[in-house]
Amino acid sequence: MKKIMMVDDNIDLTYVVKKRLEKTKSYKVISANSGKECIEILKKGKIPDVILLDIMMPEISGWDTFAKLKANDKWNKIPVVFLTAKTDSFSKGYGAVSANDYIEKPFEFSDLKKRIEKIIG
Amino acid sequence: MSTIQSSETIKYLMRTLIHVIGRRTSENFALETLSDAINELEPKYNFLKLIKVGSVVYSAELDAIDVKMDINYVDTEQLSKALDEFLDVIAKSLGGSSDFDFQEAEHFLLTEVQDELGERHNLILQQIGINLDIKQNQFIIEMQEAYKIKIKRMRKTDVLDHLIKAIILTLKRKRSELDASKILARSINKYQKEYDFLKYIKIQAPPTNKEPYKIIVTSEIDNIWSAKMAKAIQLILEESGKTSDLKTLETFIEDIKSQLGRSDIQKIEKIGINLNQVHNTLQRQKNEIIFSKTLELLIKVISDKTSVSFAVTIVDSIIEKLKERHTVLEHIKVEKSKYEEGLKAFEITEEINSESSHDLGRAIKNIMKDIQNHFADKSNSFIEDFKKTAPSDYISEIEKIGVNLHILELRKSLF
């Protein structure tokens, strides 16, 4: 079963996405409510197949979390999908340069599932 | 054996001295100098009264120099001693007060006199016991020694203090005094490990972030070997110069020189600091400076909308991706642990300066294109933002190496 880590400070959203993805029986979802928690989980050796990463989070933003992932040799190959309400052309542009995908909130669950499948099958 | 007698050669030597000294001063002054020298030595060498120096202007009709034939019978050793001292007295009156200035004056006086005397008279002087060649070599050695002592004695503290002030004033033209002092402090710190004596240049951080750093040269620096110090100062100048924008880079050293004045420049050169060499090195470092500015601008533009560490991540990943196509990018190293430090995460090796600037231009163009291509549809937001942030001299400099931002915009609008 493929592992997905969802990093978002919106607990309700992570709960819903986790439930719906796990319902497909194809994925196991690890939730992290901040960039810091994401890094702590990774440090414990729980390496997911993909990370869904919010951008606007308190303390460590999604941009900085992304940079921390890429600076670490053990984690820099993990595909990252930005999942964010930031819809300005710059965020979308820079997100697209760096990450594997950039999904704007609100999103259709079916679309999210399709794009995850495209990356990790 | 030459048929020329000593009296004739001495007369010719006197005339030559009048001509050489007179060329730089006046013939009257030359005559007075010679006359004074003879008067000074006459009590010691009585036979010098046989040489008469007139007080009138030398001319073909009225010879100002008269050397009695009796001088041919003077003991050669005594004559040699007298002439040797005579030349020293003249040089002393022409030179300054220090040993070095005197030796320098004598050296140049002898060179010119020897050239004008010609082979025949030089030979006669040698027979008397005056070998101008040997005398000159002796002065060169003495000059070198005196020069070393002079440099050692020279207070480097003041010279360096003036130089530091001049660097800050030059850097200040394009930025605040605080930033200017920070750049210089950083440049000094960079070389402190390699040149331990730089600890004698004290850097005091300001109590508030509104005042500049205080950079004080302490007197211990006077005891440091000049050549080693000159090398360190040149590196500091290069490091500070590299932070200039491309336009002021051209005039960086000239601007420092104009702040210093002639006397300080001479002293700086005497320590061994070659300002022209720094200028040439800075010119050769253009590739490095252009690419460093490019990185700085990219990080600024991207981080304004994201974050510094993210901006560095993007730039790093694009450079890595393009290294296969652009070998010039092999000279860019990144330290991933320094992502959060922005530009400091990157290291540009000096070898980039030996690459063709057009290869560098192509690489920069493709970095821009790569970022721009990820922007949706016909959006030129990235290039527009980059153009707004980049200083005009940078834009014109990259245009010279083939990076035309306007064409990049047009290209995106077309496809």
Interface residues (C-beta under 8 A of the other chain):
Chain A: S61 W63 D64 F66 A67 K68 K70 A71 N72 D88 S89 F90 S91 K92 G93 Y94 A96 V97 S98
Chain B: I302 K305 T306 S307 S309 F310 V312 T313 I314 D316 S317 I318 K336 S337 Y339 E340 D370 I371 H374 F375 A376 S379 S381 F382 D385
